[in-house]
């Protein structure tokens, strides 16, 4: 990156980047605070993030918006009483990348009276939804013939809605006295996408949907079957329920019909059944997990998957272990990932400019080039966690592979851990180190190097603490 380009990138994100550099100071403050019963309060908020007619979906390489089957939401809460406020938010978008993710965290932090290192914004990762990278969008400015990645006016309006939603929520905050933890098995939803052959390479690959009987007959493979729920109570009244499950949340997409998909539809059904409790859904580490074994891409399959998710959400709500909430700890850890050396700046720039390529062949290189330049600028990615007594919600970036979630559970087998991935989506996929030589789709669009495994694996125990 040229020096003046780097300075421009840094200047455009200075506020957010500077706040991120305070992450360790913020963590130290949180670790020294324990909240007594009655001191904590929670303010749930929600606002609409449905894209307008004609807006690009999934980064611009599928059909744009032609209609809305069900609206998209950003749902979150502000937790006060344990040092500076903490904000956690789940967004019904495909992804928020690089400076777009920083802009969301900075806006929510400012609205809540805190700093961006104490904000987690995680996307649910539906595909008939926006995939927002402001930096990639800027790279497309000389190419008006290409579809936009994200419309900046719409993006900015969503941030204004975020401010208004938090401002309206704070005066209505509820006391938090108890924590609930629960889990339930999800049946016939998740399955592994990658099957390695005798030569150590991907032999079979099973996406979000398949009509191929051979792929459907393959075993589920490595998954995490458990949906986990963290619930915040005001006395005996549940106020916020956060649900976590690891699978790509797509039944079918690409038809231009905006939808929160089967996981969002299940969340909405539970919200209707329990309107006094704000329901949040987070997608776990699902880079190599999808519903392909149980999904043939039909509307009937979407209904079946929705019903199975609703069953699990209900089951989890019946098995809650409730206890006084006596300690709240927020931790964050900075990561600086290396760009994948297989991507070359000059080649990516040439692909963006090559009018002989289809749109997808020009848009994806813009995402990759944005990530490389972000790495050169030294802007870190953040891991964070919200510990509640001995339970914790852990927030990871991008399309992390399931193994990171399982490793975390193996490190702390006595703790109740819930994992949300799809935070800062700049790196796209984050495979394990062993997955890179296996090849396959995920590796081909992993913008960070195999060393990412080392950085994340070292960061996980630090972000959890003892």
FENGITA-V865966 format. One record per backbone hydrogen bond with DSSP energy under -1.0 kcal/mol. CO is the residue of the C=O (numbers start at 1). NH is the residue of the N-H. If there is no record, write none. Layout:
co=[CO;CO]
nh=[NH;NH]
This chain:
co=[2;3;4;5;6;7;8;11;13;14;15;16;17;19;20;22;23;24;25;26;27;30;36;40;41;42;43;45;47;52;55;57;65;67;72;73;74;75;76;77;78;79;80;86;87;88;89;90;91;91;93;95;96;97;98;99;100;101;102;103;104;105;106;107;108;109;109;115;116;118;120;122;127;128;129;130;130;132;133;134;135;138;140;143;151;152;153;154;155;156;157;158;159;160;161;162;163;164;165;166;169;170;174;177;178;179;180;181;182;184;191;193;195;195;197;201;204;212;213;220;225;227;228;229;230;231;232;232;233;233;234;237;239;240;241;242;243;244;245;256;256;258;258;260;261;262;263;264;265;266;267;268;269;270;274;278;280;282;283;284;286;288;289;290;291;295;298;299;300;301;302;303;304;305;306;307;308;309;310;311;312;313;316;321;323;327;329;331;333;335;338;340;344;345;346;347;348;349;354;359;359;360;363;364;365;366;367;368;369;370;371;372;373;374;375;381;383;384;385;386;387;388;391;392;393;394;395;396;398;398;399;400;401;402;403;404;405;406;407;408;412;416;418;420;422;425;427;428;430;436;438;440;441;443;445;447;449;450;451;452;453;454;455;456;459;460;461]
nh=[6;7;8;9;10;11;12;14;17;18;19;20;21;22;23;26;27;28;29;30;31;33;39;176;80;174;78;76;74;55;65;60;54;258;49;92;47;90;45;88;43;86;41;79;120;77;122;75;93;124;125;132;425;100;102;103;104;105;106;107;108;109;110;111;112;113;114;118;119;87;89;91;129;259;58;94;95;97;137;138;139;141;143;146;155;156;157;158;159;160;161;162;163;164;165;166;167;168;169;170;172;173;42;325;233;323;231;321;229;227;290;206;203;204;200;197;195;216;217;192;186;184;244;182;242;180;239;240;177;178;237;234;278;232;280;230;282;228;284;66;67;69;70;264;265;266;267;268;269;270;271;272;273;274;277;241;243;245;421;286;289;193;248;191;294;210;302;303;304;305;306;307;308;309;310;311;312;313;314;315;316;317;319;181;179;389;387;385;383;381;449;343;348;349;350;351;352;353;357;362;363;364;367;368;369;370;371;372;373;374;375;376;377;379;378;335;333;395;331;393;329;391;388;418;386;420;384;423;400;422;430;287;404;406;407;408;409;410;411;412;415;392;394;396;123;428;447;399;401;439;202;444;445;446;429;340;452;453;455;456;457;458;459;460;463;464;465]
